[in-house]
Amino acid sequence: MEVAIVKYNAGNIYSVENALRRLGVEPLLTDEPALLRRADCVLFPGQGEASGAMSYLRSHGLDTVIRSLTQPVLGICIGQQLLCSHSEEGDTDCLGVFSADVRRFKPLHHEEKVPAMGWNELTGLSTSLFDGISEGAFVYFVHSYYVPLCEETIATSDYIHPYSAAMHKGNFYATQFHPEKSGSVGERILENFLSIARTPQPIRP
């Protein structure tokens, strides 16, 4: 099975690469459209700033490529945010795969720090991405922006208020948290995504 990781100007890509290697997968890190389209599944991870990331994707034609992918795609952290329609970070138009907009956390109390950093629990789990994961499982987050709850939400977390910890539409999946930094829970989620790629699922509109 060919597993590709989108190469662009975002941090944390190599930790995802290493996590896949621990699962026995040798991923291809690439920004070549033909290689991304040929892969059995594609991961779109990263940490960074939305406007700079989108500028890079557009300048390399990767915005069009990512939107056109038909195999399973997994966005991680800023990858989830860039798959949305618009981000408050830099007033940025994003890829528009998901209909939601990305908003900045606004603390309501002194103890609420931004960025939100650390372990938080998942609830409201759905789709095979979370097979074998229990309600209330903890995963690792680092983010200043979030996606509100919406029809594409498949897992919820809560910091200041509830938000989309994971999303799904058609062949696109995404997590705000970092599965590659989330221990055995994150490892199982990555394994589930690879299983989705090995066994194609019906694509929902």
N, C-alpha and C positions, 0 to 999 in steps of 0.2 A: 504494500500500500504506500502510495506517495503522499506525504504530508508536507505542505508548504507553510512557511511563516512569511507574512508580508514584511519586507525590509523597507523601512522608511525612517525618518529622523525622530525616533521616539526611544526612550529609555526602556529598560527591563526586558527587551526582546530576548536577550541571551539567557535569562533565567528560565524563560518558557522553553527555549531550545534544550536546556539542560534537563528540565523536568520531563520532556518527551523522551530524551535519551534514557532516563531512569526507567521509563516504561518500555524500553526496547525498541524505540522508534528513532530513526535517524532522519530528522527533518531537513528540508531544503529551505534555507533563508534566501529569499529572492525578491527582486522588484521587476522581474521579467514577466510581462503579461502572458505570454504563451505558457510559461512554466506554472504560473498561478492557475490558469484555466485548465491545465492538464492534470493538476493534482487531484487526489481523491478527496481531500479536505484541506481547508485553509484556516490558519489561525492568524488573527489580526490583533496582536497585543500592543502594549506600550504604556509608558508614562510620559507626560509632557503637557504642552499647551495647545489648545484646540486650533487657534488660528494659524500658528506656525505649521502644525501637522497637516492641516487641510491645504495650506499653500504648497507644501511639498508634494502631497498626493496629487493635486491638480497639475502641478508643473511636470510631473512624470507620467501623467495619464492614468494614475492608479485609482483615482476616484471613479472613473468610468469602468475600469476593470473590476473593482470590488463590487460595485452595484450589479454587474452583469454575471457574477459567479452563480452557478447553479448547483454546485456541490455543497455539502455542509460547511459553514463558515462559523468560526467562534471568535467574537470580539472580546477582548479582555481589558478592563479598566478604561483608559481613554478610547480603546477600540470600541467599547459599548457606546460611549458618548458620541464618537464620530459617526457611528451608524445611525444616529438620530437626525432629526430635521435641522435643528438649530441649537447653538450653545450660547449661553450668556458670556462665556469666556471669550473675550475679544469680539463679541457680537458676530459670531461665526456661523455661516451657513454650512451645514455638514452634508453627509451622504444621503440622508433621507430614506434609508431603508425602513427605519422605525418612525412612526408618526410623531413621537413625543419630542419635546424640547428639553434641553439640559439647563439646569438652574444652579446658582451658587448657594451653598449653605449660608444661612444668616443666623448666627447664634441668638438665642432668646435669653440665655442666662450666662453669667460670667464663666462658669465651669465648662461650657460647651466650646471646645477649641476647633478651629479650622486650620489645616485640613483635619478631617476625621481619620484617625490612624489607629489601627489595632484590630483586635478580634471582635467580631459581632456575629449574632446568630441569624440563621435563615429560617423563614417561615413561609407558609403558603406554597410549598414546592409542587411543581407540576412539570410534565414532559419527561421523557426518558433520560434527559440530561442529569436528573437527580435520582435515578434508580439506585436503591441501596443507601440513600442518604436520609437520615432521620430529621424530622421537624426539630428545630432548635439547634441543629449542628452549627458549629462555629467556623468561620472562615476569616481570612485576613484582608482588610481594606486599607487603602491610603488614597483619599480623594477630598477635594474641596468643592467639587460639583457633583450633582446627582440627577437622576432621571425620576420624575414623579411617577407614582403608580399610574398605570394605563392598561389598555386592553392587551398589550404585548408583554406585560409583567408575568414572569413564571416563578419568581421568588422575591420575597420581601425582606428588607432589613429596616432597622429603625435607629436613626440618629437625628435628634432634634424633631424629626417627624418621619413617618414611614416613607420608603422610597423603593425603587426597582433595584433589587440586588442582582436580578438576571432577567433576560428578555428573550423572546422567541417570535419569529415571523418567518414562515416558509422554511427555507433552508438556512436561515440566519439565526444563530444563537449568540448570546452575549452575557458576560458577567461583569458587574462593577468590581467585584472582589478579585483577588489574585489566587486562582487555584494552584498555581505553581509555588505559592508560599503558604498554602493552607493545609499542610500535612497530609494525613491519610484521606481526609475528606476531599481536599482538592485533587489528590491523585485519582480518587475514584471518579470525580467529575470529568477529569481529562480522559480517563479510560472510557467513560460513558460516551463522550463525544467521539472518540475513535470508533467505538462500537456502532454509533449512529452512521458513521461514514462507511463502515464495512457492510452494514445492512441498511440500504437506502429506505428512508421513511416516506410515506405519502406527503407531498408538499401541500400545505394549506394555503389558501389565498391570503 
